[in-house]
Amino acid sequence: MPWRVIAHDNQVWHVDAVAERRAHTQAWQLVLSFRAAADRARGRSFWTLYPLEATSKSSLFSQAERIPDAALSQLLAERLA
């Protein structure tokens, strides 16, 4: 089950969120996965960093819950352009 479902350009996208911490850093970064939901668009997916970080995973995901769908749609549009 996706974390969020958004619509963009007459297509439905499933969005998943994961936390990533790079070596030698204290902060967790939010990484988002966008996958096209339609059968004809299967395989159309990508991962991208979102400009959000926190010192704990729980704090990161708490902040991520406040990201508006419009911001996710804009990030998707920029990536697809």
C-alpha positions in Angstrom: 0.0 0.0 0.0 1.5 3.3 -1.0 2.2 6.1 1.5 0.4 8.6 -0.7 -1.5 8.5 -4.0 -1.4 11.6 -6.2 -2.7 12.6 -9.6 -0.6 14.3 -12.2 -1.3 14.9 -15.9 -4.3 12.6 -15.9 -2.2 9.8 -14.4 -2.2 8.3 -10.9 1.1 7.9 -9.1 1.9 5.9 -5.9 4.4 7.6 -3.6 6.4 5.8 -1.0 8.7 7.5 1.6 11.9 6.0 3.1 14.6 7.4 5.4 18.2 7.3 4.4 21.3 8.2 6.4 24.6 8.6 4.6 27.9 7.5 6.2 29.4 9.8 8.7 26.3 12.0 9.1 23.8 12.4 11.9 20.8 13.4 9.9 18.2 11.2 8.2 17.1 12.4 4.7 13.7 11.7 3.1 13.8 9.8 -0.1 10.6 9.4 -2.2 9.7 6.8 -4.7 7.2 7.7 -7.5 5.6 4.8 -9.4 3.0 5.2 -12.1 -0.1 3.1 -11.2 -1.6 2.5 -14.6 -0.9 -0.8 -16.4 0.2 0.9 -19.5 2.8 2.9 -17.6 4.3 0.0 -15.6 8.0 0.4 -15.1 7.7 4.2 -15.1 9.2 5.0 -11.7 12.1 6.9 -10.0 13.6 7.8 -6.6 14.4 11.3 -5.6 15.6 13.1 -2.5 13.2 15.5 -0.8 14.7 18.5 0.9 13.8 17.4 4.4 16.1 15.9 7.1 15.9 15.2 10.9 18.1 13.6 13.5 15.6 10.7 14.0 13.5 8.6 11.6 10.4 9.2 13.6 10.8 12.9 13.4 11.5 12.7 9.7 8.3 10.8 9.0 6.3 13.1 11.2 7.5 16.1 9.2 6.9 14.2 5.9 3.2 13.7 6.9 2.8 17.5 6.6 4.0 17.7 3.0 1.1 18.8 0.9 0.1 16.7 -2.1 0.6 19.8 -4.2 4.3 19.9 -3.3 4.6 16.2 -4.3 2.8 16.9 -7.6 5.2 19.8 -8.3 8.2 17.6 -7.6 6.9 15.0 -9.9 6.2 17.5 -12.7 9.8 18.9 -12.4 11.2 15.4 -12.5 9.2 14.4 -15.6 10.0 17.7 -17.5 
